[in-house]
Amino acid sequence: MSTSPAAALSVLHRPGNDPRAPGDPARLARIGVLLTAGSVFLISPPGALNFLRLVPVLIPVVLLHLHLIRSMGVRAAAVRVSLPLVALLAWWLVTTTWSVDPSFTLVQTTASALAVLAGSVAGTALSRQQLLAGVALGGFLALAASVLFAVVDPAAALEQGDYQNGALHGIYVERNVLAAVLLVPTVAAVALLLIGGAERLLPRLGLAAAMVAGLLATSSSTALAAFLAATALLVALRIIALLPRGARTVVVPLLFVGVVAVAAVAASDPEAAITGLQRDSTLTGRVVIWQAAQDLIQQRPFIGFGRGVPWDAGSVVGDFMSSSVGFAVSSAHSGYLQTLLETGWVGAALLGLVVLVLLVLSVRNLIRGEFAGAWGVGLLGALVLHNYAEASILSSLTIYLLAAALAAAGRAREVLSASRSAPLAAPPPA
């Protein structure tokens, strides 16, 4: 018989490698889940609280994460930080030299580096299920705060006017921001539900239902489409996980070839995709913003204007965009165009490498029989589609989630390998 993942994990973290004896594992795991939930909530605050790109918030978040793994008996040197993410951060730092606002780029890069470190610690310290629970609960905190605000002051928390009147934006500046905050935690809640088992089924079901209801309350068709696509992918992978390993080895790659083919067809006929989302032909004014962003990108196609450049009036980017579209804009409303505009094709290629590494690790874990590996795939599916019409892929929250998913995927691969190579347990005495 084979050893359990828990036994395999003990092979990876031998007592001799630990700087101190770990505390109660169950209590520390609960603390880790709550810390992840609080981090997800704090890294996506209302705009008024976004001081210095969250650096003052992220510093204590990182310190708390490091204290957690120390309490677990894991050395800080054992934290898995993805090399592609490190390369991406290094490029963002390099863009400071030609950024239109070097100080802004430096602060934003610092915030992203702190988010990578905190996320890497969370992915190293927690199991995949614990990480999913933390992410889902963090989104629930954002939703609960928004609903409470709507109860106290409906006029300030709900959209007013002819367009999407009554849609929930809660503690955030607009409904699309709330939808972006809720999207990945909602996918995490569904993944947690699909992992199976009767233990705590009702709380998991209630959490998933509440998150879906919250996402629907934002009336964001883009976020809803991204959620449905990611959920369909998770359901398909859950079914595939029941197949023998030989069948999974064939079916999983075929599934992703099909997904890529569908995405290519949608990209070749964007009008049909827009119609499918039940949006007008301009995607609520986004097309003119995209055209202006593409014109600006041509000025610095390979190196961009600097990571996190401001879009305020008086800035190079803000003035160009507002004069081109005729109104003030706060982003390119496309994660892909935003990435090209800020970091150029070099930055886009490095971000693509991050996505590819996470995809490969997740698929390998799925083929090996760990359905929790689908979390990375669901995360990527939601982000890829959502950033077609919104710009969330460079946010500190997304960077934190990517770092956590990469660390967890690498750790799961090591655990699975160790569980197969570890000696068989001795039979019980007769």
N, C-alpha and C positions, 0 to 999 in steps of 0.2 A: 504494500500500500504506500501511497505517497504522503509526504508531510504536509501540514497545513501552511497557508501563507503566514500565520503567526509564528510557527516554528521556523519558517524560512527567514522571517524578519530577525529572529534571534540570532541566526547565523550571520546576518549582515551587521548587526550591532552587538558585537561580543562585549561582555562586561569589561574586558581589559581596555577597550577603546573609549569607555565612558569617563568623563572627568569627575563625575559624581554619581551616586546612586540615584536612580529616578524615583519620583514620588509616586503616589497612587495613580496607576495608568488610567483608570476610569474617570477619576476626577480631573486629571490633566486633559483628557480627551474632551470632556465637557467644556473645560475652560478654553481649549483650542477652538472648538466650534463657536463658542460665544465671541471669542476674539476675532475670528474670521467674519462673523456676522457684523460685529461692530465696525470692522475695517471696511467692509463693503459699503456700509451705510455712511461712514465718515469720509470715504474717498470720493463720494458723489454728493457733495453738499449743495444747497442752494447757492446761486451765483453771489449773493451778498456775503457769504461766508468763505468764498474761495480766495482767501488772502494769500499772497505769495505762491500761488498755484498749489496750495495745500502743504507746502514744506513744513510749516509749524505743526500741522496735524500728523504728517507722515513720520516725522522723527520719533515721537512717542509710540506710534504704531509699530515701527521697526523695533524699538527697544523692547516693547512688550512681546513681540514675536520671538526675539532672541532670548528673552528670559524664559519663555515657554519651552523652547527646545532644550535650554540648559536644565530646566526642571525635569524634563523627560530623560535626561542623561545622554543627550545627543550633542556632540561637539559642533560648534559653529562651523568648523571646517568641513563638516559632513553635509552642509546645506547644498542642495543641487541648484546652481544657477546656470541657466541655459546659455551656452556659448553664443548661439545666434542672437540672443537677446543682448548679451554683452557687446557684441559687434554693432548691433543696432544703436545701443546707447552711445558707443564710442563715436559713431557717425554723427549722431545728434549733437554731441559735444563739439565735433569738428565744425559743424555748421555755424557755431558761434562766431567763427573768424570772419564770416561774410554775411552774417545775419543782419537784417535791416534794424533789428533791436537786440544786440548781443546780450544785454542784461536779462531781457525777457526769456531769450532762448536758454541761457544758463540756468535760470531758476526753473524753467519747465523741464529741462533735462535732469536737474537735480531731483525734482519731484518724481520723475519717471524712474530714476535709479533707485530711489527709496521704495517706490511701489514694487519694482522688480525684486528687491531684497526681501521685503515683507511677504510677497506672494510666494517666493521660492522657499522661504521658511515654512509657510503654511502648507505648501505641497509636500515638503519633506517630512514634516512632523505628523500630519494627519493622514488617516486612511482616506481612500477615495470617497467612501460614504460620508465620513465626517466632513470632508471638504465640501461635498455637495450640500450637506445640511447647513453648514455655515453660510455658504453663498445664498442659499434659498432664504434663510432666516434674515440675512442682511437686506435682501430685497423686501422681505415682509416688513422690516422696520421702516423702510422708506415709504412703503405703501400705507402702513398704519399711521405714520406721522402725517401723511398727505390727507388721508381720510379724516383724521381728527381735526386737521386744519379746515377741511371743507365743512365739517359739522359746526365748528366755531365761527368761521367767516366764509360762507359759501361764495360771496361775491369776489373774494380775493383768491379762492382756491379753485374755482371753476371758470372755464372759458366763457366769455361774454361776447355777444354779437351774433351775426348771422352765420358765421362759419364755425362748425363744430360747437355750437352753443351748449353749455352744460358739461363739456368734456372735462375730466379731472386733470389738473396739473399740480394740485396740492402745494407742497412747499417749494416746488421748482418754478422756474420762470415761465415755462410753457409745457404743454402736454407732451410734446415730442421728447423733451428732456426726461420727464418722468418715465415715458415709455422705454427710452434707452436704458435707464437705470433698472427697470423691472424686467427687461427682456431676458437677459442671461440668468438671473435668479429664478425666473419662471421656468426656463428650460431645465435648470438644476432641480427644481421641485418635481418636475415630471420624470426626470432621470431617476431621482430618488424613489419615486413611486414605482417605476418599472423594474427596479432592481429585484423586487419580489420579496416574498416572505410575509407572514401574517403579523410579525412583530410590529407594533405601533402602526398598523395599517391605517386606522382612522385618522391619527394626527397627520400622517403623510398625505393622505387623501385630502384632508381639510386644508393643509398648507398649499397643495397644488391648486385646489379649487379657488382659494382666496387669491392666489397670484394670477391665475388666468382671469378672474373677474376684475382684478385691478388693471391688468393690461387692457382688457376690453373697455374699461372706463376711460382710458385715455383717448379712445377713438383714433388711434394711430394705425392706419391700414398697413403701413410699412412694417412696423413692429409686429403686428398680428401675422402678416404673411411670413415674416422671418421665423416667428414662433411656430407656426403651423408646419413650415418646411422642416425645421429642426426636430419637431416632435415626430413627424412622419419618418424621418431618418432614424430616430431613436427606436421607434416601434419596429421598424424593419430590422434593425440591428439586434433588438431583443429576440425576435423570431429566429434570426440567423444564429444567435448564440446557442440555441437549443440543438443545432445540427452537430453532427460529428466533426472533429477537427479537420479531416480531409475535405469535407464539403465546405466548411468555413473558409478554408484556404482558397477555394475557387470562387465562392459566392461573394465574399466581402470585396475583393478587387473588382469584380464585375459590377457590383452595386455602385462603387465609386466612379467607375468608367461611365455608368449610366447617368449619375448625378452631374458629372462634368459635361457630358453631352447635352443634357437638358439646359445647363447653365449657358453653354455655348449657343444653343438655339435661341434662348431668351435674349442673350446679348446681341445676336444678329438681327433681332426684330424687337427693339425696345418698345415700339408703339403697342405691340401685342401684349408685352409684359405690363405696360402701364394700364392698358384696358383691363387686364386681369386683376389689377389692384383696385379697379374701379376709381381711377383718378383721371383728372382732365389731362389733355394732351401736353400741358406744360408742367405737369406734376406740381401744381399749386405754385407756379412761378419759379420752380427750380431750374428749368431748362435754360433760362436766360442767365441765371447764376452760374450754371455749368459752363456756358459759352464764355462768359467773362473770365472764369477761373482758367479755362484752357488757354485763353489769350495771354493771361498773366504767366502761366506756366512756361509758355514759349520763350519768355525772357530769360529764364534760368532752368532749362529742362533737366539738367543732370544733377545740379547741386541744390536747387530750391532757394527759398528766401530765409531759411532758418527755422529750426524746430520751435513750434509754439508762437510764431510771430503774431502780434496783436492785430485785430481787425477793427480797432476803434477809429473814429474820425481823427485825422491828423497823421495816421500811420500810412506807410507806402501801400500796403495791401488794402487797408480799409478804404483809403481815398480812391484807389483805382477801381475797386469793386463797386463802391457806391456810385461813382460817376458813370460806370459802365451799365449798371442795371437800373439806376434811377432811384434807389432807396438803400438804406443801410442794411448790411448783412453781417452776421456774426460768424459764419463758416461757409465752406463751399457746398454744404448739404450733400456731400458725397465723400465717404472716407477715402476713396481711391484718389480723387482729385485733391483732397486736403493733404494727403501724404505726398503727392507729387509736388504740390505747391510749396510745402514746407521743407521737404527733404530731398526732392528730386528723384530721378530714376534710381540713383544709388540707394537712397533710403527705402524706396519702394521694393527694390530687389532684396534688401536685407530683411524687410518685414515679410516679404514672401517666403524667405528662407525659414523664418520663425514659424510661419503657418505650416510649411511643408514638413518641418521636423516634428511638430506636434501631431500632424496628420499621420505620419509614418509610425511614430511611437504608439499612437492610439490604435491604429489598424493592427499592428503587431500584437498588442495586448488583447485585442478582440479575437484574433485568430487563435491565440493561445488559450482562450476560454474565459477571459475576464470581461464580463459585460460592462463593468464600471468604466472600462476603457472607452465606452461610447460617449462619456462625458466630454472628452476632448473634441470628438467629432461633432457633438451637438453644439458645443460652444462655437466652433468654427462655422458650422452651418448657419447659426443665428447671426454671427458677425458678418459673414460674407454677404448675405442677402440684405441685412439691415443697412450696411454701409453703401448700398447702391443709391439710396436716397437720403441718408443721414451720415453725419461725420462723427462717429463714436469710437473708431478703431484706435485712435491715438490718445484717448482719454486715460487718465491715471487708473481709473477703475478697470478698463480693459487690459491695460498693461499688467496690473496686479493679477487679474484672472488668468491671463496667458502664462505668466510666470508660475503661478500655482499649478495650473494644468500641466505644464511642461515638467515641473519637478515631480508631480504625482505620477505622471506617465513613465518617467524614467525610473522612479522608485518601484513602481508596480512591475516593470519589466525585470528589475533586479530580483525582486521577491519571487516572481514566477520562475526565473532561471534557477535561483537558489533552492526553491522547493523541489525542482526536478533533479538537481545534482546532490542534494543532501542525502545522507544515508537513511535507510529505512529504519523506522522505530523498532526497537526490540519488542518481541511478543511478550505479553504478560505471563507471569509465572503460572504454571499449571496448578 
